[in-house]
Amino acid sequence: MLTDWPKEALTSETMVFLKSILQEWCVKNGASILSDAGAAKARSLIDWYEFGIRDRDELLRLLSEEIDPATRPASP
């Protein structure tokens, strides 16, 4: 089930902010922003931002601590 919370529009300034965080994560992890991993992190980043996390360092920490879906055990 999806969580339904009010979402703010993502402005061009917000997208620049989020892209800079994603690029930093990609550089630190040797991933391309256009790779599957980059796309997955972009989705997570937007989700965290829409959830209300606005601090750059916190967003980077959350991206770094996420479990890689490729290595996560399958759900029953």
C-alpha positions in Angstrom: 0.0 0.0 0.0 1.3 3.5 -0.9 1.5 6.2 1.6 -0.5 9.3 0.5 0.8 12.5 1.9 0.5 16.0 0.4 3.3 16.6 -2.0 4.8 19.9 -2.9 5.7 20.6 -6.5 9.3 20.0 -7.3 10.7 23.3 -8.5 13.7 23.7 -10.8 15.7 24.9 -7.7 14.7 21.7 -5.9 15.7 19.6 -8.8 19.1 21.3 -9.0 19.5 20.6 -5.3 18.5 17.0 -5.5 20.6 16.4 -8.6 23.7 17.7 -6.9 23.1 15.3 -4.0 22.6 12.4 -6.4 25.7 13.3 -8.4 27.7 13.4 -5.1 26.4 9.9 -4.2 27.2 8.6 -7.7 30.8 9.9 -7.5 31.4 8.5 -4.0 30.0 5.1 -5.2 31.4 4.9 -8.7 28.0 4.8 -10.3 26.6 6.6 -13.3 23.7 8.9 -12.7 22.1 7.1 -15.7 22.6 3.6 -14.4 20.0 1.4 -12.7 21.6 2.2 -9.4 21.5 5.9 -10.1 17.8 5.8 -11.1 16.9 3.9 -8.0 18.8 6.4 -5.8 17.0 9.2 -7.6 13.6 7.7 -6.8 14.6 7.3 -3.2 16.0 10.8 -3.0 12.7 12.3 -4.3 10.8 10.1 -1.9 12.8 11.2 1.1 12.5 14.9 0.0 8.7 14.6 -0.5 8.5 12.9 3.0 10.0 16.1 4.4 13.7 15.6 4.7 15.4 18.8 3.4 18.9 18.6 5.0 21.6 17.8 2.4 23.7 15.8 4.8 20.7 13.8 6.0 19.6 13.0 2.5 23.2 11.8 1.6 23.3 9.7 4.7 19.9 8.2 3.9 21.0 7.3 0.4 24.2 5.8 1.7 22.5 3.7 4.3 19.8 2.2 2.1 19.9 -1.4 1.4 20.7 -2.2 -2.2 17.6 -3.8 -3.8 19.8 -6.2 -5.7 21.2 -7.7 -2.5 18.0 -7.5 -0.4 16.3 -10.9 0.3 13.1 -11.4 -1.6 9.9 -10.8 0.2 7.8 -13.9 1.2 
